C-alpha cells in the first residue's frame, strides 16, 4: 500500500526538477521586476504591474493556452527560440517549467516587492552619500535588506510550481516521464480503475513536500531577518 | 566652501535661495517647513534643482545651465541624518567601514582608530544597530560619515530625537570634529541655542527663502522690528572667563567685566573661556542693584537702544561694561514705567535655570 511505484517516483522527480528550474530561472527576473516596480517611475508601470498579476486572476487554462500560442512550435516566441537556441518548450518538461514559472511569478514578485517597499529610503540614500554607486547600493543594501522577501517569494513560487496543473496540462499535455508532474499524475490515477492507492500516496507526498517547503522558507527568512545576509 | 544658488518647486512649496558657506560651522536656521532639509538634500545630490548651480570646495556638482550633474556618490558630502539611518543588516564595525572601498587614493588624514577614539564607540563595534541607544546610533552615524572621507559634513538636525544629556554629548562631539578634523560643516537646526553654540556663520531660511545671513551673533540677534521676530528666537551671546567650578552646587561661575555669570553644570576641562547664549525673554532689567533674591547672574551696563512694537512688547539693548550686548524683552508698559532710554544705567538679571545647556559652549553634564 505504501510502496511508491517507479511511475510515481518518476512523477515526483520530474515535479522537483520542474519546480526547481522554474524557481531558479525566474528569481533574477522577479528581483529585477520587483525593483523596477518598487523604485522606478516610468511610463507603463501600471500596465507592467497588471500584466505580471494576470496569471493570478486568469483561469489557468487560459494562461496555458496563451503560452501555447506564444511559445508553441508555431508561436512567434517559440519558433524563434527553437531556431536560434534550439530551445523547445512544447510538450517538453521545459514547457512545464515555463508554465510553472509564469504561474508562480506574480507571487514571487509580490513578496519581493513588499520587502523592497518596506526599506526606509534614507538607508539607501545614506549609502549613496557614503560613496556607493547605484549598483553597489542595490547589492549591499537593497538586496540583503529584502532577503526575507526574496526567500519567501522563491519558496512560494516553488510550492506553487509543485501544485501547478491547469496551465501545464493545457500547454504541454500530460506525458508520463516528460510533462507528467505530481498533480497531473494524481489526475491520471484518479481516472484509472484501481489508481486510488497511487493517487492517495502522491497526494500525501505532495502535502509533505509543501509543508517542508513552507517550514524551510520560514526558517531561512527568520535567519535572514536576525542575522542579515552578508554580501561584502 | 559651498556656493549655493538653486530653485526648486514641488507642489506649492518653492525653495529659492542663494548663499555661501564658510569654514567651520555654517548653520541653516529656520522653523520646520522652511526648506532646510531640501537645501541639504540638494547639496548632497539626493535631489535635483529645477534651476541652479552648486559648487562644493571648487568642484561644480550641479549646474542646470551647463548640464552638469554629479551624482550623490561622487560628491564626497557626508550626510548625518536626523534618525541615523544605519545599515540594519550590518554590525557597527561594518557600518563604519562601509565607505572604505570608496576611499580616494590620496586620502589618509583620518584613520579608523582616531575616529572611534574621538567618538568613544570602540566598545560597540560588534553590536547590531537595533541594539544601540539613540545617542549611540547617532555617534556611529557620525563616525560612518567621517570615515567616508568627506570634503564637507552635512548634519540634518542630528539631535532632534535625543534627550538632553545625549544632545549635549553629541554637541560637544560636533565641536570636537569642527576643531580637530577641520572639516567644514553645514548644520541644520531650528534651535537657536544649538546654533549659538556651534556656528560661526548663520543662514536663516523662511518659507524657502534666505531671509538673513551673516555671522552667528549678528543673525541671531538681528531684529528689525520686535513685532516681526519671534521673541523666543532672540538670543544674546556673552563670552566670559571661567572663574571656578562649584562642585557642591554643580554650577560654574564665570567672570565678566560686567559681573559674575552662573551657568549650570561643569565646563569641559581645558576651556578657559565660555560662550553663553542668553535668551532675550530670560533677561530682567533693574535700575538699582537688586536686594536679596534668587537670581545669581547680575550684569551691569547701560541701555543702548529701546525698540517698541505696536503690540505689548519692547526690546531693550543693553551695552555691558567691558563689551558684549544683552537683549531684554519686556512689556512696553515696563519700559515706559522705568523710563528706559539710551544712556540709562541698568542691571541685567538672568536666571541660571532658564539658560539652555545647549547654548553654553564646552559644557559637560557631570
Interface residues (C-beta under 8 A of the other chain):
Chain A: X120 X122 X123 X125 X126 X127 X128 X129 X130 X131 X132 X133 X134 X137 X140 X141 X144 X145 X147 X228 X229 X230 X232
Chain B: X44 X45 X46 X71 X72 X73 X74 X75 X76 X77 X78 X79 X81 X83 X85 X86 X87 X88 X89 X90 X94 X98 X99 X102 X141 X144 X145 X148
